[in-house]
């Protein structure tokens, strides 16, 4: 039986979620809003095998039990959820170089969910596919769709899913990724979130802020207002990192170069160049700019910080079957 390859692209959250209400189901405290990107993606193909265990290949390497544990646990969940008992040969190729500064779990689990949907002929619609992907990685729920996407936090497995805001926005927006470090984080996102939720005195304010900023950014998207999108994204990212600084014990994902990039972007803005930063749980910075300003921003960063890598991405598509 010929199975198609499922392709899913990475996304970057412009309005972020930081904190899970339900760890098991990966249900967040707040909604979030992201942009799917065209540059980085995962291709995944799965087929049923006559075996009592799954075989997982990542970039042509057969993963051992320890390395494949997160994926086989997820496949166990899927088997249990749909009530079948087949095992799979999964071949996944990540076109998300670690050097690009993007987490590949979003595109990885979105592609895997879509691939199982294809192989098992589940005929899931995109909403159900988003729910399925979320159970592998929260942000994977958003990679089912292209363009601007909102993840509705929900309160249960069936009510937490992503919805498209504008899948093919006709908007002059590019994203420059500035890669400062590829090292594994000392504090994982999961434990960083938990610590912030439990101990930051500002966490309740964060929940309120996110809901108002999501409404504002949706208006800015409708009006194709790149400057407003940039302003909101930058403020939201800084507010998220304020939670890590105000947690107890306090911690930060920033490296000295992270601060330097923020300063360089502000300096460009003072010269009239449209550029805003957003930063996830890590030192790497993404810069929101127009296609025209992307070249200026990239040159300015490269000239001032020759040790970093910069990559330009544009708006990407949702799940594709190849």
C-alpha positions in Angstrom: 0.0 0.0 0.0 1.5 3.3 -1.1 1.5 5.9 1.6 2.1 9.6 1.0 4.6 11.6 2.9 3.1 14.3 5.2 4.9 17.6 5.4 4.5 20.1 8.2 6.2 23.5 8.7 7.6 25.1 11.9 5.7 28.0 13.5 6.8 30.9 15.7 4.4 32.2 18.4 3.9 35.9 18.2 1.6 35.9 21.2 3.0 33.1 23.4 1.7 30.5 25.8 3.8 30.0 28.9 2.3 27.5 31.4 0.3 24.3 31.1 -3.0 23.9 33.0 -2.9 20.2 32.2 0.5 18.6 31.7 -0.8 15.3 30.5 -3.0 16.7 27.8 -0.7 19.7 27.1 -3.5 22.2 27.7 -2.2 25.8 28.2 -3.5 28.5 30.6 -3.9 30.9 27.7 -4.6 31.0 23.9 -1.6 31.7 21.7 -1.2 33.1 18.1 1.5 32.0 15.7 2.9 32.4 12.2 3.8 29.3 10.2 7.1 29.7 8.3 8.1 28.4 4.9 11.8 27.7 5.4 11.8 24.8 7.9 9.7 21.6 7.8 9.5 17.9 8.6 8.6 15.2 6.1 7.2 12.0 7.7 6.1 8.7 6.2 4.7 5.8 8.2 3.7 2.3 7.3 2.2 -0.6 9.2 4.7 -3.4 10.0 4.2 -6.9 11.3 6.0 -6.4 14.6 5.3 -5.8 18.3 7.3 -2.6 18.4 7.6 0.5 16.3 10.7 1.3 14.3 11.6 5.0 14.2 14.1 6.5 11.7 15.1 10.2 12.0 17.2 11.6 9.2 18.0 8.0 8.1 19.2 6.9 11.6 17.3 4.1 13.4 16.7 5.5 16.9 17.3 3.3 19.9 14.6 2.9 22.6 15.8 5.8 24.7 15.9 8.2 21.7 12.6 7.1 20.3 10.8 7.1 23.6 8.9 10.3 23.2 7.7 9.2 19.7 6.8 5.6 20.7 4.9 6.9 23.8 3.0 9.2 21.4 2.2 6.2 19.1 1.0 4.3 22.1 -1.4 7.2 22.9 -2.7 7.2 19.3 -3.2 3.4 19.3 -5.1 3.7 22.6 -7.1 6.7 21.4 -8.3 5.2 18.1 -8.4 1.6 19.4 -6.1 -0.1 16.9 -3.0 -2.2 17.7 -0.8 -1.9 14.6 2.9 -0.9 14.9 4.6 1.4 12.5 7.8 2.0 10.6 8.2 5.8 10.8 10.7 7.6 8.6 11.0 11.2 9.4 13.4 13.8 7.8 13.8 17.1 9.6 14.5 20.0 7.3 14.9 22.1 10.4 18.6 22.4 10.9 19.5 22.7 14.5 21.4 25.7 13.3 18.2 27.5 12.4 17.1 28.1 16.0 13.7 26.6 15.6 12.2 23.8 17.7 11.4 20.9 15.4 8.9 19.3 17.7 6.1 21.5 16.3 6.7 20.4 12.7 7.7 16.9 13.8 4.6 16.0 15.7 2.3 17.7 13.2 3.8 15.7 10.4 3.6 12.5 12.4 -0.1 13.0 13.2 -0.8 13.8 9.6 1.1 10.7 8.5 -0.8 8.3 10.8 -4.0 9.9 9.6 -3.0 9.1 6.0 -1.7 5.5 6.7 -4.6 4.4 8.9 -7.2 6.2 6.7 -8.6 8.0 9.7 -10.0 10.8 7.5 -9.6 13.4 10.2 -10.5 17.0 9.5 -7.9 19.7 10.4 -9.4 20.4 13.8 -9.2 16.7 14.8 -5.7 16.6 13.4 -4.7 19.6 15.5 -6.0 17.9 18.6 -4.0 14.8 17.7 -0.8 16.8 17.0 -1.2 18.7 20.3 -0.9 15.5 22.2 2.6 15.1 20.9 3.7 18.7 21.3 1.5 21.7 22.2 2.9 24.0 19.5 2.4 21.2 16.9 -1.4 21.9 17.1 -0.6 25.2 15.3 1.5 23.7 12.5 -1.5 22.0 11.0 -2.4 25.3 9.4 -0.4 27.9 7.3 -0.2 31.7 7.9 -1.6 33.2 11.1 -3.0 30.6 13.5 -4.6 30.8 16.9 -4.5 27.9 19.4 -7.6 27.9 21.6 -6.5 26.8 25.0 -9.7 24.9 25.8 -10.4 22.9 29.0 -10.4 19.3 27.7 -8.8 17.1 25.0 -11.7 17.9 22.6 -11.7 21.7 23.2 -8.0 22.5 22.9 -7.1 23.0 19.2 -5.8 25.5 16.7 -7.9 27.5 14.2 -6.7 29.4 11.2 -6.9 33.2 11.3 -5.5 33.9 7.8 -3.8 31.0 6.1 -2.6 32.9 3.1 -2.2 36.5 4.3 -1.3 39.0 1.6 1.0 40.9 4.0 4.6 42.2 3.6 6.1 40.4 6.5 9.4 38.4 6.8 11.1 36.9 9.8 14.8 36.9 10.4 16.1 34.2 12.7 19.3 35.1 14.6 20.9 31.9 16.0 23.1 32.6 19.0 23.5 29.1 20.5 22.5 25.6 19.6 23.3 24.2 23.0 20.6 22.3 24.9 18.8 24.7 27.4 19.9 24.3 31.0 16.3 24.8 32.1 13.8 23.0 29.8 10.7 24.9 28.7 8.5 22.6 30.7 10.3 23.2 34.0 10.7 26.9 33.2 6.9 27.2 32.7 6.1 25.3 35.9 8.5 27.5 38.0 7.0 30.7 36.5 3.4 29.6 37.0 4.1 28.6 40.7 6.3 31.5 41.8 6.1 34.6 39.6 3.9 37.2 41.3 3.0 38.5 37.8 1.5 35.3 36.4 -2.2 36.3 36.7 -1.3 39.6 34.9 0.2 37.6 32.1 -3.0 35.6 31.6 -5.0 38.9 31.4 -2.4 40.4 29.1 -2.4 37.5 26.6 -6.1 37.6 26.1 -6.1 41.4 25.3 -3.0 41.2 23.1 -4.5 38.3 21.0 -7.5 40.5 20.2 -5.3 43.4 19.3 -3.0 41.4 17.1 -6.0 39.9 15.2 -7.1 43.4 14.4 -3.6 44.3 13.3 -3.5 41.2 11.0 -6.8 42.1 9.5 -5.5 45.6 8.8 -2.1 44.2 7.5 -0.4 46.5 10.0 3.1 45.0 10.2 4.3 47.6 12.6 1.5 46.9 15.1 2.0 43.1 14.8 5.7 43.8 15.6 5.0 46.0 18.5 2.6 43.5 20.1 4.8 40.5 19.5 7.8 42.3 21.0 5.9 43.4 24.1 4.4 39.9 24.5 7.8 38.3 24.3 9.4 40.7 26.9 6.4 40.1 29.2 6.9 36.3 29.0 10.6 36.7 29.8 9.7 39.0 32.7 8.0 35.9 34.2 11.3 34.0 34.2 13.1 36.9 35.8 10.4 37.3 38.5 10.2 33.6 39.3 11.7 32.3 42.4 14.5 31.2 41.9 14.9 33.7 39.1 16.2 32.5 35.8 16.6 33.7 32.2 17.0 32.2 28.7 18.9 35.2 27.5 22.6 35.2 26.5 24.6 38.4 26.4 24.2 38.3 22.6 20.4 38.2 23.0 20.5 41.6 24.8 22.9 42.8 22.1 20.5 41.9 19.3 17.6 43.6 21.1 19.8 46.8 21.3 20.7 46.5 17.6 17.1 46.2 16.6 16.1 49.3 18.7 19.0 51.2 17.1 17.6 50.3 13.7 14.2 51.4 14.7 15.5 54.8 15.8 16.9 55.0 12.2 13.4 54.4 10.8 13.8 50.7 9.9 10.8 48.5 10.7 12.1 45.7 12.9 10.8 44.1 16.2 12.0 41.1 18.2 10.3 38.0 19.5 12.1 35.4 21.7 11.0 31.9 22.8 12.5 29.9 25.6 16.1 30.1 24.5 18.7 32.7 23.6 17.9 32.9 19.9 16.1 36.0 18.5 13.5 36.2 15.7 13.2 39.6 14.1 9.8 40.6 12.5 10.4 42.9 9.6 9.1 43.7 6.1 10.7 42.0 3.1 12.4 45.2 2.2 13.8 45.8 5.6 14.9 42.1 6.0 18.1 42.7 4.0 19.0 45.8 5.9 18.4 44.1 9.3 20.3 41.0 8.3 23.4 43.0 7.1 23.3 45.2 10.3 23.2 42.1 12.6 25.9 40.3 10.6 28.2 43.3 10.6 27.8 43.9 14.4 27.7 40.2 15.5 29.8 38.2 13.0 29.6 35.1 15.2 25.8 34.6 14.9 24.0 32.9 12.0 21.1 34.6 10.4 18.3 33.0 8.2 15.4 34.8 6.5 12.0 33.0 6.4 8.6 33.9 4.9 5.0 32.8 5.5 4.5 29.1 5.1 1.7 26.6 4.4 -0.3 24.1 6.5 0.0 20.3 6.2 0.7 18.9 2.8 0.6 15.3 1.5 3.3 14.7 -1.0 
